[in-house]
């Protein structure tokens, strides 16, 4: 981890930069795969799965027998843990339902808004070095609560043609029935265009590697929406003398172990806190099974001493982290000053892992600075909001003249006439 002591404000821009990957022509790769899927459909998916996942499938769809088998392959402890997480996630997202409120804007003019679930949604669950069955909860539960009619889950198989049993158990627990053994660009292509087996969707959700991310971005050109731009996982921790260095170190490593392109940032007002945290990082790193990945990520990471908590918050707002941990006893005092962050964790006991798994908030969050203009996934991500209006005779009479005047000024006389005809009829009746 690179360290900096009281850097100048002019240096902050460089210090808030993310790691950059080698430039690759990802869009061309994506378009080539998409083109084959458009032409060959299921056959293309089978061929690409053999090429990239090293298994020749006879069926893309997960069978009922495979789901039942998965239930016996995970421990009762894990089942209970998943159920606790599911309950909390459902509670948090259920209260996000918006109550219909009818507003009378003018006498006789009633306006309101109602929510409708997006009919067809695709959920992508990575299944590589870290099979993210927790993401199945984070995306599947709000999709069900929103009333999405068709929820399609795609996740890559292993070399035996199997899906991780925890993913299957979790999907079954929350009522997702359409599960397919397809990953990578080809999964996004299948959800974008549809095949004989996999239904085309209206919106695609879920994290993935750089190829999946590029594929989601290209999918938008074909009329499919996505949850948000995605990138490597990241965390920024603000700590002072009231923080616990071993907790801070563990939180930083929990993000660093995601992959070599992850980034972690420590901001502190106390140089001793920085040094003690780095010592803890080095000690804890040695016992991590994924220490090589975490160590690589730490090369792109920074520990910075600033003059005050206010400066730390200002720096964080420029960085706009996916996860912001406020490891200070006075954390709640600074809530109003936090402008840009995906999800915030307050105090020494609020570890980022809680949000990743079981506190109830959603862990699908904007990365790479997109917290400046995107929210994390919520119930709203799975719904559309439709406005309604109903005008009575009194209502059209009250606002009709204003509409006529505005339409005439814009030289849209058919618009004006739609009002004039009604007003004339009402004047005759009077």
Beta strands, then each sheet from edge to edge (+ up, - down):
strand 1: 2-5
strand 2: 103-106
strand 3: 109-117
strand 4: 120-124
strand 5: 150-155
strand 6: 178-181
strand 7: 203-205
strand 8: 225-226
strand 9: 234-239
strand 10: 263-268
strand 11: 302-305
strand 12: 321-327
strand 13: 341-346
strand 14: 383-391
sheet 1: 1+ 11+ 10+ 9+ 12+ 13+
sheet 2: 2+ 3- 14+
sheet 3: 6+ 5+ 4+ 7+ 8+
end
